[in-house]
């Protein structure tokens, strides 16, 4: 089995992932982080944007996931993206292959477009009625109900038409799909050998890297238990809790990931439709916590803490933390929602249609891969996972079936990549 590309950090194989996986040794990788086809057409000759690779059923293939299980070390984690309509079938296949489903991560973004059928237009078309053009609007969606093609340029307009029949007027404003705003990620793990502690010591796998993926929160309150100071950032509520100053250690990573809108600026606020801004608008300004001060002769002044994530309360309560919107409790990346043009390599006029942002993939590989570990990506696409591994100091074994995308991977890995020291 000869690799198509191998620079010591990333090995890329050209071929069907089932064929290549069968050639890899048992228990030879530490994590699987992958973006498989979403199978949105349910099979056949179609596929997302007409791509036949999205209609093969490979994401539901139990044998393929069983091969991923075989090459993982005991306790190794699998992260796999899925589509909202087809995620459940992939998750079942992963579980049937022998994985434990541990959780799901939801990647939330603000750049999705509803690919919805305009029911009113469809009714007029069925009757052969001609709709009157009453104006134009900027391009919004490019699904079945839109007159704008998938590859239309930004700034193009589409006609606004009025219903021509009574039946179309009755169903004006009805469609068939919601605006996509998130993609689920399966979090699965190969069964452990013995206990978590024993498995981690024996194989380096079985746990997730919490500290490396914390949500940044400089100067937030540190709460410790009244009975012991070793119960962690939030305390465990034993015998009450008390304020222990502040900490620059970030918050525990959540299973929801937020992505700022394309025009958001860390120094200038959020743009329209940003998931972070929408969440903050709904939550309002909330404090990290409040406490009632009481005096205890043996210990001096002590704070009895109330719960996190509650509204402001009147005196004599005092705050011992920061404040802000609810989005600060979740990982939130400042880059273009979906992948920016700079992160979409192009070769021979070809680009991959479903490229993920590099920062997102960096966070994911960092979460489940031990230092110096090996990540497997059976569906390499344009090589985003591979680049993320290089930046984070991991090795990557990548597999890609489509020959058209191999130059994209090579182009991505051939550019200067700034590495993060672990």
ZAPA-380650 format. One record per residue (C-alpha): residue in three letters; x, y, z. Coordinates in nm, 4 decimals, m for minus. Layout:
N
{type: Ala px: X py: Y pz: Z}
...
REM end
This chain:
422
{type: Unk px: 0.0000 py: 0.0000 pz: 0.0000}
{type: Unk px: 0.1895 py: 0.3038 pz: m0.1274}
{type: Unk px: 0.0913 py: 0.6482 pz: 0.0017}
{type: Unk px: 0.0042 py: 0.9249 pz: m0.2417}
{type: Unk px: 0.1747 py: 1.1779 pz: m0.0131}
{type: Unk px: 0.3925 py: 1.1439 pz: 0.2956}
{type: Unk px: 0.5880 py: 1.4252 pz: 0.4585}
{type: Unk px: 0.6482 py: 1.2567 pz: 0.7950}
{type: Unk px: 0.3596 py: 1.4389 pz: 0.9611}
{type: Unk px: 0.0774 py: 1.3443 pz: 0.7256}
{type: Unk px: 0.0378 py: 1.0293 pz: 0.5196}
{type: Unk px: m0.2291 py: 1.0473 pz: 0.2487}
{type: Unk px: m0.3625 py: 0.7349 pz: 0.0799}
{type: Unk px: m0.5622 py: 0.7452 pz: m0.2421}
{type: Unk px: m0.8299 py: 0.4803 pz: m0.2462}
{type: Unk px: m1.1558 py: 0.3571 pz: m0.1037}
{type: Unk px: m1.1410 py: 0.3936 pz: 0.2734}
{type: Unk px: m1.2603 py: 0.0353 pz: 0.3296}
{type: Unk px: m0.9743 py: m0.1017 pz: 0.1206}
{type: Unk px: m0.7111 py: 0.1190 pz: 0.2861}
{type: Unk px: m0.8419 py: 0.0641 pz: 0.6382}
{type: Unk px: m0.8096 py: m0.3122 pz: 0.6009}
{type: Unk px: m0.4365 py: m0.2641 pz: 0.5409}
{type: Unk px: m0.3735 py: m0.0590 pz: 0.8558}
{type: Unk px: m0.2443 py: m0.2435 pz: 1.1658}
{type: Unk px: m0.4624 py: m0.3154 pz: 1.4669}
{type: Unk px: m0.4598 py: m0.0546 pz: 1.7458}
{type: Unk px: m0.2332 py: 0.1789 pz: 1.5479}
{type: Unk px: m0.4118 py: 0.5166 pz: 1.5844}
{type: Unk px: m0.5124 py: 0.7232 pz: 1.8861}
{type: Unk px: m0.8216 py: 0.9004 pz: 1.7516}
{type: Unk px: m1.0521 py: 0.9134 pz: 1.4508}
{type: Unk px: m1.1697 py: 1.2623 pz: 1.3557}
{type: Unk px: m1.3645 py: 1.2615 pz: 1.0314}
{type: Unk px: m1.6128 py: 1.4424 pz: 0.8107}
{type: Unk px: m1.7847 py: 1.1641 pz: 0.6151}
{type: Unk px: m2.0485 py: 1.2144 pz: 0.3436}
{type: Unk px: m2.3845 py: 1.3163 pz: 0.4889}
{type: Unk px: m2.5817 py: 1.0939 pz: 0.2471}
{type: Unk px: m2.8384 py: 1.3712 pz: 0.2101}
{type: Unk px: m3.0047 py: 1.2201 pz: m0.0950}
{type: Unk px: m3.0541 py: 0.8771 pz: 0.0570}
{type: Unk px: m2.8586 py: 0.6980 pz: m0.2153}
{type: Unk px: m2.8897 py: 0.6973 pz: m0.5908}
{type: Unk px: m2.7018 py: 0.8993 pz: m0.8506}
{type: Unk px: m2.7538 py: 1.2430 pz: m0.6937}
{type: Unk px: m2.5683 py: 1.3559 pz: m0.3868}
{type: Unk px: m2.5048 py: 1.6962 pz: m0.2312}
{type: Unk px: m2.4547 py: 1.9528 pz: m0.5090}
{type: Unk px: m2.4653 py: 1.6621 pz: m0.7527}
{type: Unk px: m2.1572 py: 1.4931 pz: m0.6035}
{type: Unk px: m2.1868 py: 1.1159 pz: m0.6395}
{type: Unk px: m1.9606 py: 1.0570 pz: m0.3381}
{type: Unk px: m2.2425 py: 1.1847 pz: m0.1160}
{type: Unk px: m2.4789 py: 0.9071 pz: m0.2238}
{type: Unk px: m2.2846 py: 0.5860 pz: m0.1669}
{type: Unk px: m2.4156 py: 0.4893 pz: 0.1775}
{type: Unk px: m2.0624 py: 0.4650 pz: 0.3186}
{type: Unk px: m2.1532 py: 0.6660 pz: 0.6316}
{type: Unk px: m2.4031 py: 0.3934 pz: 0.7229}
{type: Unk px: m2.1624 py: 0.1078 pz: 0.6511}
{type: Unk px: m2.1089 py: m0.0848 pz: 0.9743}
{type: Unk px: m1.8060 py: m0.2663 pz: 0.8295}
{type: Unk px: m1.6314 py: 0.0651 pz: 0.7649}
{type: Unk px: m1.6836 py: 0.1828 pz: 1.1226}
{type: Unk px: m1.5804 py: m0.1614 pz: 1.2474}
{type: Unk px: m1.2484 py: m0.1138 pz: 1.0678}
{type: Unk px: m1.2085 py: 0.2241 pz: 1.2397}
{type: Unk px: m1.2741 py: 0.0483 pz: 1.5694}
{type: Unk px: m1.0103 py: m0.2145 pz: 1.4922}
{type: Unk px: m0.7333 py: 0.0336 pz: 1.4147}
{type: Unk px: m0.8079 py: 0.2459 pz: 1.7230}
{type: Unk px: m0.6283 py: 0.1774 pz: 2.0466}
{type: Unk px: m0.8540 py: 0.0734 pz: 2.3376}
{type: Unk px: m1.0381 py: 0.3784 pz: 2.4689}
{type: Unk px: m0.9670 py: 0.5784 pz: 2.1536}
{type: Unk px: m1.2290 py: 0.8374 pz: 2.0603}
{type: Unk px: m1.4158 py: 0.8861 pz: 1.7341}
{type: Unk px: m1.5602 py: 1.2222 pz: 1.6278}
{type: Unk px: m1.7721 py: 1.2134 pz: 1.3110}
{type: Unk px: m1.9721 py: 1.4968 pz: 1.1541}
{type: Unk px: m2.3207 py: 1.4238 pz: 1.0291}
{type: Unk px: m2.6160 py: 1.5949 pz: 0.8656}
{type: Unk px: m2.9197 py: 1.6847 pz: 1.0743}
{type: Unk px: m3.1463 py: 1.4617 pz: 0.8633}
{type: Unk px: m2.9145 py: 1.1609 pz: 0.8455}
{type: Unk px: m2.7069 py: 1.1804 pz: 1.1640}
{type: Unk px: m2.9153 py: 0.9163 pz: 1.3425}
{type: Unk px: m2.8431 py: 0.6467 pz: 1.0840}
{type: Unk px: m2.4695 py: 0.7120 pz: 1.1015}
{type: Unk px: m2.4758 py: 0.7084 pz: 1.4824}
{type: Unk px: m2.6565 py: 0.3732 pz: 1.4787}
{type: Unk px: m2.3975 py: 0.2278 pz: 1.2398}
{type: Unk px: m2.1153 py: 0.3509 pz: 1.4652}
{type: Unk px: m2.2802 py: 0.1938 pz: 1.7681}
{type: Unk px: m2.3505 py: m0.1305 pz: 1.5815}
{type: Unk px: m1.9798 py: m0.1476 pz: 1.4942}
{type: Unk px: m1.8953 py: m0.1739 pz: 1.8639}
{type: Unk px: m1.8374 py: 0.1871 pz: 1.9713}
{type: Unk px: m1.9849 py: 0.3402 pz: 2.2848}
{type: Unk px: m2.1799 py: 0.6567 pz: 2.2030}
{type: Unk px: m2.0530 py: 0.9009 pz: 2.4632}
{type: Unk px: m2.2114 py: 1.2308 pz: 2.3590}
{type: Unk px: m2.2813 py: 1.4576 pz: 2.0650}
{type: Unk px: m2.1281 py: 1.7969 pz: 1.9874}
{type: Unk px: m2.3373 py: 2.0548 pz: 1.8054}
{type: Unk px: m2.1535 py: 2.2982 pz: 1.5819}
{type: Unk px: m2.3722 py: 2.6086 pz: 1.5510}
{type: Unk px: m2.3114 py: 2.8702 pz: 1.2821}
{type: Unk px: m2.4979 py: 3.1558 pz: 1.1173}
{type: Unk px: m2.4247 py: 3.1138 pz: 0.7479}
{type: Unk px: m2.6713 py: 2.8462 pz: 0.6424}
{type: Unk px: m2.9277 py: 2.9064 pz: 0.3688}
{type: Unk px: m3.2673 py: 2.7344 pz: 0.3637}
{type: Unk px: m3.2956 py: 2.5064 pz: 0.0624}
{type: Unk px: m3.6726 py: 2.5119 pz: 0.0649}
{type: Unk px: m3.9402 py: 2.4653 pz: m0.1988}
{type: Unk px: m4.1697 py: 2.7674 pz: m0.2325}
{type: Unk px: m4.5079 py: 2.5947 pz: m0.2091}
{type: Unk px: m4.6983 py: 2.8874 pz: m0.3627}
{type: Unk px: m4.4698 py: 2.8902 pz: m0.6668}
{type: Unk px: m4.4963 py: 2.5133 pz: m0.6977}
{type: Unk px: m4.8769 py: 2.5342 pz: m0.7036}
{type: Unk px: m4.8772 py: 2.8008 pz: m0.9758}
{type: Unk px: m4.6299 py: 2.5937 pz: m1.1755}
{type: Unk px: m4.8546 py: 2.2887 pz: m1.1404}
{type: Unk px: m5.1454 py: 2.4885 pz: m1.2836}
{type: Unk px: m4.9287 py: 2.6403 pz: m1.5575}
{type: Unk px: m5.0003 py: 2.9898 pz: m1.4280}
{type: Unk px: m4.7631 py: 3.2801 pz: m1.4952}
{type: Unk px: m4.6735 py: 3.4839 pz: m1.1882}
{type: Unk px: m4.6386 py: 3.8605 pz: m1.2108}
{type: Unk px: m4.2955 py: 4.0018 pz: m1.1263}
{type: Unk px: m4.3517 py: 4.2712 pz: m0.8653}
{type: Unk px: m3.9925 py: 4.3494 pz: m0.7696}
{type: Unk px: m3.6482 py: 4.2068 pz: m0.6981}
{type: Unk px: m3.4458 py: 4.1171 pz: m0.3890}
{type: Unk px: m3.0879 py: 4.0300 pz: m0.3117}
{type: Unk px: m2.9959 py: 3.6647 pz: m0.3448}
{type: Unk px: m3.1067 py: 3.4737 pz: m0.0328}
{type: Unk px: m3.1272 py: 3.1032 pz: m0.0994}
{type: Unk px: m3.0480 py: 2.8791 pz: m0.3921}
{type: Unk px: m3.2728 py: 2.5835 pz: m0.3345}
{type: Unk px: m3.5577 py: 2.4443 pz: m0.5351}
{type: Unk px: m3.7808 py: 2.7476 pz: m0.4835}
{type: Unk px: m3.5245 py: 3.0046 pz: m0.5904}
{type: Unk px: m3.4541 py: 3.1411 pz: m0.9366}
{type: Unk px: m3.0878 py: 3.1893 pz: m0.8472}
{type: Unk px: m2.8488 py: 2.9049 pz: m0.9389}
{type: Unk px: m2.6213 py: 2.7422 pz: m0.6821}
{type: Unk px: m2.3097 py: 2.9111 pz: m0.8207}
{type: Unk px: m2.4593 py: 3.2621 pz: m0.8480}
{type: Unk px: m2.2289 py: 3.5452 pz: m0.7469}
{type: Unk px: m2.2900 py: 3.7505 pz: m0.4353}
{type: Unk px: m2.4946 py: 4.0599 pz: m0.5065}
{type: Unk px: m2.7092 py: 3.9046 pz: m0.7782}
{type: Unk px: m3.0823 py: 3.9483 pz: m0.7429}
{type: Unk px: m3.3838 py: 3.7249 pz: m0.7900}
{type: Unk px: m3.7322 py: 3.8286 pz: m0.8946}
{type: Unk px: m4.0118 py: 3.8711 pz: m0.6448}
{type: Unk px: m4.3371 py: 3.7386 pz: m0.7872}
{type: Unk px: m4.6994 py: 3.7476 pz: m0.6745}
{type: Unk px: m4.9225 py: 3.4396 pz: m0.6590}
{type: Unk px: m5.1280 py: 3.3955 pz: m0.9743}
{type: Unk px: m5.3977 py: 3.1560 pz: m0.8509}
{type: Unk px: m5.6248 py: 3.1472 pz: m0.5486}
{type: Unk px: m5.4661 py: 2.8236 pz: m0.4325}
{type: Unk px: m5.1172 py: 2.9765 pz: m0.4546}
{type: Unk px: m5.2331 py: 3.2813 pz: m0.2576}
{type: Unk px: m5.3681 py: 3.0510 pz: 0.0136}
{type: Unk px: m5.0271 py: 2.8851 pz: 0.0545}
{type: Unk px: m4.8110 py: 3.1940 pz: 0.0003}
{type: Unk px: m4.5289 py: 3.1977 pz: 0.2566}
{type: Unk px: m4.5179 py: 2.8216 pz: 0.3058}
{type: Unk px: m4.2032 py: 2.6180 pz: 0.2415}
{type: Unk px: m4.0508 py: 2.2772 pz: 0.3090}
{type: Unk px: m3.7300 py: 2.3316 pz: 0.5104}
{type: Unk px: m3.5829 py: 2.5203 pz: 0.8038}
{type: Unk px: m3.2704 py: 2.7349 pz: 0.7829}
{type: Unk px: m2.9716 py: 2.5116 pz: 0.8615}
{type: Unk px: m2.7712 py: 2.6504 pz: 1.1527}
{type: Unk px: m2.5911 py: 2.3538 pz: 1.3079}
{type: Unk px: m2.4297 py: 2.0207 pz: 1.2333}
{type: Unk px: m2.4103 py: 1.7365 pz: 1.4879}
{type: Unk px: m2.0901 py: 1.5470 pz: 1.5633}
{type: Unk px: m2.0968 py: 1.1936 pz: 1.7048}
{type: Unk px: m1.8714 py: 1.1493 pz: 2.0084}
{type: Unk px: m1.7936 py: 0.7790 pz: 2.0459}
{type: Unk px: m1.5269 py: 0.5719 pz: 2.2177}
{type: Unk px: m1.3778 py: 0.2288 pz: 2.1675}
{type: Unk px: m1.4446 py: 0.0172 pz: 2.4798}
{type: Unk px: m1.1799 py: 0.0447 pz: 2.7486}
{type: Unk px: m0.9511 py: m0.2293 pz: 2.8653}
{type: Unk px: m1.0157 py: m0.2262 pz: 3.2379}
{type: Unk px: m1.0589 py: 0.1088 pz: 3.4118}
{type: Unk px: m1.0151 py: 0.4557 pz: 3.2649}
{type: Unk px: m0.7014 py: 0.5088 pz: 3.4726}
{type: Unk px: m0.5499 py: 0.1770 pz: 3.3699}
{type: Unk px: m0.6396 py: 0.2272 pz: 3.0036}
{type: Unk px: m0.4890 py: 0.5766 pz: 2.9948}
{type: Unk px: m0.1656 py: 0.4534 pz: 3.1524}
{type: Unk px: m0.1426 py: 0.1546 pz: 2.9194}
{type: Unk px: m0.2426 py: 0.3135 pz: 2.5874}
{type: Unk px: m0.2610 py: 0.6898 pz: 2.6348}
{type: Unk px: m0.6260 py: 0.6880 pz: 2.5294}
{type: Unk px: m0.9652 py: 0.6816 pz: 2.6981}
{type: Unk px: m0.9929 py: 1.0409 pz: 2.8215}
{type: Unk px: m1.0520 py: 1.3830 pz: 2.6681}
{type: Unk px: m0.8160 py: 1.6784 pz: 2.7052}
{type: Unk px: m1.0357 py: 1.9126 pz: 2.9078}
{type: Unk px: m0.7740 py: 2.1762 pz: 2.9918}
{type: Unk px: m0.6565 py: 2.2113 pz: 2.6316}
{type: Unk px: m1.0109 py: 2.2891 pz: 2.5149}
{type: Unk px: m1.1461 py: 2.5103 pz: 2.7923}
{type: Unk px: m1.3514 py: 2.8183 pz: 2.7100}
{type: Unk px: m1.1402 py: 3.1256 pz: 2.7730}
{type: Unk px: m1.2557 py: 3.3214 pz: 3.0777}
{type: Unk px: m0.9888 py: 3.5485 pz: 3.2243}
{type: Unk px: m1.0494 py: 3.6633 pz: 3.5806}
{type: Unk px: m1.3633 py: 3.4609 pz: 3.6478}
{type: Unk px: m1.4472 py: 3.3532 pz: 4.0044}
{type: Unk px: m1.2864 py: 3.0530 pz: 4.1658}
{type: Unk px: m1.5189 py: 2.8655 pz: 4.4003}
{type: Unk px: m1.3862 py: 2.6081 pz: 4.6419}
{type: Unk px: m1.5634 py: 2.3769 pz: 4.8808}
{type: Unk px: m1.5799 py: 2.4777 pz: 5.2447}
{type: Unk px: m1.4456 py: 2.1369 pz: 5.3414}
{type: Unk px: m1.1619 py: 2.0999 pz: 5.0943}
{type: Unk px: m0.9868 py: 2.3118 pz: 4.8355}
{type: Unk px: m0.9309 py: 2.0351 pz: 4.5816}
{type: Unk px: m1.2801 py: 2.0058 pz: 4.4378}
{type: Unk px: m1.2122 py: 2.2040 pz: 4.1238}
{type: Unk px: m1.3192 py: 2.5275 pz: 3.9646}
{type: Unk px: m1.6889 py: 2.5092 pz: 4.0470}
{type: Unk px: m1.6761 py: 2.3303 pz: 4.3847}
{type: Unk px: m1.8963 py: 2.0361 pz: 4.4729}
{type: Unk px: m2.1412 py: 2.1992 pz: 4.7127}
{type: Unk px: m2.0220 py: 2.0034 pz: 5.0172}
{type: Unk px: m2.0951 py: 2.1939 pz: 5.3384}
{type: Unk px: m2.1552 py: 2.5080 pz: 5.1380}
{type: Unk px: m1.8978 py: 2.6830 pz: 4.9236}
{type: Unk px: m1.7021 py: 3.0025 pz: 4.9357}
{type: Unk px: m1.5355 py: 3.2498 pz: 4.7108}
{type: Unk px: m1.1730 py: 3.1634 pz: 4.6496}
{type: Unk px: m1.0656 py: 3.4647 pz: 4.4460}
{type: Unk px: m1.0406 py: 3.4550 pz: 4.0670}
{type: Unk px: m0.8813 py: 3.2254 pz: 3.8119}
{type: Unk px: m0.7643 py: 3.2531 pz: 3.4528}
{type: Unk px: m0.8403 py: 2.8859 pz: 3.3923}
{type: Unk px: m1.1131 py: 2.8657 pz: 3.1298}
{type: Unk px: m1.4548 py: 2.7126 pz: 3.1709}
{type: Unk px: m1.5173 py: 2.3440 pz: 3.1105}
{type: Unk px: m1.5615 py: 2.2722 pz: 2.7368}
{type: Unk px: m1.9257 py: 2.2358 pz: 2.6368}
{type: Unk px: m2.0890 py: 2.0086 pz: 2.3802}
{type: Unk px: m2.2149 py: 2.3103 pz: 2.1880}
{type: Unk px: m1.9689 py: 2.5036 pz: 1.9721}
{type: Unk px: m2.0578 py: 2.8524 pz: 1.8472}
{type: Unk px: m1.9253 py: 3.0185 pz: 1.5347}
{type: Unk px: m1.9379 py: 3.3939 pz: 1.4914}
{type: Unk px: m2.0969 py: 3.5396 pz: 1.1793}
{type: Unk px: m1.8663 py: 3.6378 pz: 0.8908}
{type: Unk px: m1.8665 py: 4.0099 pz: 0.9722}
{type: Unk px: m1.8012 py: 3.9744 pz: 1.3457}
{type: Unk px: m1.4947 py: 4.1480 pz: 1.4853}
{type: Unk px: m1.3418 py: 4.0600 pz: 1.8248}
{type: Unk px: m1.2841 py: 4.4310 pz: 1.8823}
{type: Unk px: m1.5952 py: 4.5690 pz: 1.7190}
{type: Unk px: m1.8884 py: 4.3506 pz: 1.8133}
{type: Unk px: m2.1023 py: 4.0937 pz: 1.6363}
{type: Unk px: m2.2725 py: 4.1198 pz: 1.2995}
{type: Unk px: m2.6329 py: 4.0478 pz: 1.2152}
{type: Unk px: m2.7460 py: 3.6894 pz: 1.2661}
{type: Unk px: m2.4452 py: 3.5896 pz: 1.4763}
{type: Unk px: m2.5341 py: 3.2897 pz: 1.6985}
{type: Unk px: m2.3342 py: 3.4395 pz: 1.9864}
{type: Unk px: m2.5193 py: 3.7706 pz: 1.9669}
{type: Unk px: m2.8556 py: 3.5969 pz: 1.9384}
{type: Unk px: m2.7864 py: 3.3882 pz: 2.2479}
{type: Unk px: m2.6718 py: 3.6941 pz: 2.4440}
{type: Unk px: m2.9814 py: 3.8885 pz: 2.3380}
{type: Unk px: m3.2044 py: 3.6148 pz: 2.4776}
{type: Unk px: m3.0124 py: 3.5618 pz: 2.8021}
{type: Unk px: m2.9454 py: 3.9267 pz: 2.8769}
{type: Unk px: m2.6592 py: 4.0269 pz: 3.1041}
{type: Unk px: m2.6054 py: 3.7711 pz: 3.3792}
{type: Unk px: m2.3473 py: 3.7474 pz: 3.6519}
{type: Unk px: m2.1109 py: 3.4594 pz: 3.7065}
{type: Unk px: m2.2533 py: 3.4252 pz: 4.0568}
{type: Unk px: m2.3651 py: 3.6109 pz: 4.3665}
{type: Unk px: m2.3111 py: 3.5456 pz: 4.7340}
{type: Unk px: m2.4369 py: 3.6528 pz: 5.0743}
{type: Unk px: m2.1605 py: 3.7667 pz: 5.3061}
{type: Unk px: m2.1665 py: 3.6334 pz: 5.6622}
{type: Unk px: m1.9096 py: 3.6638 pz: 5.9407}
{type: Unk px: m1.7577 py: 3.3571 pz: 6.1018}
{type: Unk px: m1.5161 py: 3.4332 pz: 6.3900}
{type: Unk px: m1.2920 py: 3.1356 pz: 6.3155}
{type: Unk px: m1.2589 py: 3.2081 pz: 5.9488}
{type: Unk px: m1.3239 py: 3.5766 pz: 5.9112}
{type: Unk px: m1.5526 py: 3.6923 pz: 5.6321}
{type: Unk px: m1.6989 py: 3.4092 pz: 5.4266}
{type: Unk px: m1.9240 py: 3.3985 pz: 5.1213}
{type: Unk px: m2.1939 py: 3.1356 pz: 5.0857}
{type: Unk px: m2.2261 py: 3.0923 pz: 4.7116}
{type: Unk px: m2.5464 py: 3.0594 pz: 4.5172}
{type: Unk px: m2.5700 py: 2.8975 pz: 4.1779}
{type: Unk px: m2.4076 py: 3.0122 pz: 3.8572}
{type: Unk px: m2.5994 py: 3.1459 pz: 3.5626}
{type: Unk px: m2.8692 py: 3.3368 pz: 3.7533}
{type: Unk px: m3.0049 py: 3.6939 pz: 3.7153}
{type: Unk px: m2.8839 py: 3.9858 pz: 3.9227}
{type: Unk px: m3.0065 py: 3.9932 pz: 4.2813}
{type: Unk px: m3.0503 py: 4.2862 pz: 4.5213}
{type: Unk px: m2.8361 py: 4.3742 pz: 4.8234}
{type: Unk px: m2.7034 py: 4.2383 pz: 5.0545}
{type: Unk px: m2.5883 py: 3.9940 pz: 4.7875}
{type: Unk px: m2.2543 py: 4.0830 pz: 4.6314}
{type: Unk px: m2.1034 py: 3.9678 pz: 4.3057}
{type: Unk px: m1.7758 py: 3.7807 pz: 4.3025}
{type: Unk px: m1.7386 py: 3.7336 pz: 3.9307}
{type: Unk px: m1.7781 py: 3.8845 pz: 3.5892}
{type: Unk px: m2.0889 py: 3.9294 pz: 3.3862}
{type: Unk px: m2.2035 py: 3.9093 pz: 3.0271}
{type: Unk px: m2.4211 py: 3.7112 pz: 2.7901}
{type: Unk px: m2.4687 py: 3.3369 pz: 2.7901}
{type: Unk px: m2.2431 py: 3.2816 pz: 2.4885}
{type: Unk px: m1.9368 py: 3.3143 pz: 2.7114}
{type: Unk px: m2.0063 py: 2.9670 pz: 2.8484}
{type: Unk px: m1.9383 py: 2.8032 pz: 2.5076}
{type: Unk px: m1.6409 py: 2.7721 pz: 2.2725}
{type: Unk px: m1.6859 py: 3.0501 pz: 2.0146}
{type: Unk px: m1.4443 py: 3.0932 pz: 1.7273}
{type: Unk px: m1.3736 py: 3.4185 pz: 1.5438}
{type: Unk px: m1.3455 py: 3.3188 pz: 1.1836}
{type: Unk px: m1.5778 py: 3.3192 pz: 0.8883}
{type: Unk px: m1.8786 py: 3.0990 pz: 0.9515}
{type: Unk px: m1.8166 py: 2.7866 pz: 0.7505}
{type: Unk px: m1.4670 py: 2.7960 pz: 0.6003}
{type: Unk px: m1.3204 py: 3.1160 pz: 0.4578}
{type: Unk px: m1.1927 py: 3.1384 pz: 0.1006}
{type: Unk px: m0.8380 py: 3.1342 pz: 0.2372}
{type: Unk px: m0.9103 py: 2.7906 pz: 0.3834}
{type: Unk px: m1.0547 py: 2.6477 pz: 0.0624}
{type: Unk px: m0.7649 py: 2.5317 pz: m0.1569}
{type: Unk px: m0.8327 py: 2.5215 pz: m0.5290}
{type: Unk px: m0.6487 py: 2.3220 pz: m0.7946}
{type: Unk px: m0.7298 py: 2.2847 pz: m1.1636}
{type: Unk px: m1.0434 py: 2.4914 pz: m1.1071}
{type: Unk px: m1.1724 py: 2.2469 pz: m0.8433}
{type: Unk px: m1.2573 py: 2.3208 pz: m0.4805}
{type: Unk px: m1.4208 py: 2.0994 pz: m0.2196}
{type: Unk px: m1.7825 py: 2.2042 pz: m0.1429}
{type: Unk px: m1.7959 py: 2.1064 pz: 0.2260}
{type: Unk px: m1.4674 py: 2.2291 pz: 0.3744}
{type: Unk px: m1.4635 py: 2.2742 pz: 0.7524}
{type: Unk px: m1.2833 py: 2.5646 pz: 0.9268}
{type: Unk px: m0.9309 py: 2.4784 pz: 1.0400}
{type: Unk px: m0.9786 py: 2.6273 pz: 1.3892}
{type: Unk px: m1.2820 py: 2.4072 pz: 1.4466}
{type: Unk px: m1.0889 py: 2.0960 pz: 1.3463}
{type: Unk px: m0.7946 py: 2.2009 pz: 1.5634}
{type: Unk px: m1.0240 py: 2.2171 pz: 1.8673}
{type: Unk px: m1.1683 py: 1.8745 pz: 1.7902}
{type: Unk px: m0.8387 py: 1.6922 pz: 1.7344}
{type: Unk px: m0.6981 py: 1.8584 pz: 2.0458}
{type: Unk px: m0.9949 py: 1.7372 pz: 2.2490}
{type: Unk px: m0.9493 py: 1.3644 pz: 2.1836}
{type: Unk px: m0.5842 py: 1.3082 pz: 2.0871}
{type: Unk px: m0.2997 py: 1.2492 pz: 2.3366}
{type: Unk px: 0.0216 py: 1.4515 pz: 2.2902}
{type: Unk px: 0.2144 py: 1.3284 pz: 1.9875}
{type: Unk px: m0.0736 py: 1.0986 pz: 1.8918}
{type: Unk px: m0.1913 py: 0.9736 pz: 1.5535}
{type: Unk px: m0.5263 py: 1.0834 pz: 1.4075}
{type: Unk px: m0.7086 py: 0.8897 pz: 1.1369}
{type: Unk px: m0.9258 py: 1.0738 pz: 0.8810}
{type: Unk px: m1.0934 py: 0.8234 pz: 0.6434}
{type: Unk px: m1.2624 py: 1.1013 pz: 0.4395}
{type: Unk px: m0.9898 py: 1.3594 pz: 0.3904}
{type: Unk px: m1.1675 py: 1.5892 pz: 0.1426}
{type: Unk px: m0.9431 py: 1.8923 pz: 0.0987}
{type: Unk px: m0.7278 py: 1.7983 pz: 0.3990}
{type: Unk px: m0.8585 py: 2.0272 pz: 0.6734}
{type: Unk px: m0.8229 py: 1.7643 pz: 0.9469}
{type: Unk px: m0.4693 py: 1.6904 pz: 0.8298}
{type: Unk px: m0.3726 py: 2.0581 pz: 0.8471}
{type: Unk px: m0.5280 py: 2.0863 pz: 1.1929}
{type: Unk px: m0.3191 py: 1.7898 pz: 1.3087}
{type: Unk px: 0.0018 py: 1.9476 pz: 1.1794}
{type: Unk px: m0.0734 py: 2.2752 pz: 1.3589}
{type: Unk px: m0.1470 py: 2.0923 pz: 1.6853}
{type: Unk px: 0.1577 py: 1.8647 pz: 1.6678}
{type: Unk px: m0.0179 py: 1.5363 pz: 1.5842}
{type: Unk px: 0.0462 py: 1.2887 pz: 1.3050}
{type: Unk px: m0.2347 py: 1.2190 pz: 1.0614}
{type: Unk px: m0.3255 py: 0.9263 pz: 0.8380}
{type: Unk px: m0.5678 py: 1.0536 pz: 0.5752}
{type: Unk px: m0.7607 py: 0.8619 pz: 0.3098}
{type: Unk px: m0.9325 py: 1.0160 pz: 0.0063}
{type: Unk px: m1.1118 py: 0.8272 pz: m0.2692}
{type: Unk px: m1.1702 py: 1.1141 pz: m0.5139}
{type: Unk px: m0.8660 py: 1.1847 pz: m0.7308}
{type: Unk px: m0.9851 py: 1.5413 pz: m0.7956}
{type: Unk px: m0.9310 py: 1.6322 pz: m0.4314}
{type: Unk px: m0.5795 py: 1.4948 pz: m0.3901}
{type: Unk px: m0.4141 py: 1.8093 pz: m0.5354}
{type: Unk px: m0.6137 py: 2.0168 pz: m0.2859}
{type: Unk px: m0.4670 py: 1.8186 pz: 0.0040}
{type: Unk px: m0.1138 py: 1.8500 pz: m0.1321}
{type: Unk px: m0.1594 py: 2.2245 pz: m0.1900}
{type: Unk px: m0.2903 py: 2.2708 pz: 0.1639}
{type: Unk px: m0.0035 py: 2.0766 pz: 0.3232}
{type: Unk px: 0.2633 py: 2.2328 pz: 0.1029}
{type: Unk px: 0.1983 py: 2.5873 pz: 0.2269}
{type: Unk px: 0.3787 py: 2.7196 pz: 0.5364}
{type: Unk px: 0.1909 py: 2.5977 pz: 0.8457}
{type: Unk px: 0.2498 py: 2.7575 pz: 1.1834}
{type: Unk px: 0.2698 py: 2.4874 pz: 1.4454}
{type: Unk px: 0.1520 py: 2.4994 pz: 1.8051}
{type: Unk px: 0.3917 py: 2.3582 pz: 2.0616}
{type: Unk px: 0.2149 py: 2.1120 pz: 2.2928}
REM end
